[in-house]
Amino acid sequence: MSVTLEDARRVIAAAEKRADEIGQPMNIAVVDAGGNLVAHVRQDGAWIGSTRSASP
């Protein structure tokens, strides 16, 4: 089963909402079953780092 961009956008939206609720800006990455990046966002104020350090 693959992750579509639409799926990734829904996951990111939910994660952004939660990060806002707890007051912690985050890097949010969505990968497919093979570990390939589908989408990534870094919220304003989130730690500037690599997508390699993002956890699924």
C-alpha positions, 0 to 999 in steps of 0.5 A: 500500500502506498501513501498518496500526497493527499494522505500525507497532507491529511497526516501533516494537517493533523500533526500541525494541529496537535503541535499547535495545541501543545505549543511545540513547533515541529518538523513533520515528515511522512514517508511511504512503506519503503521509507521514501519521503512523501512530504515534509514541513517545518513549522515556524520556530521548529528546530532546523534539522535534517529530514533524516532525524525525523521519526515516523 
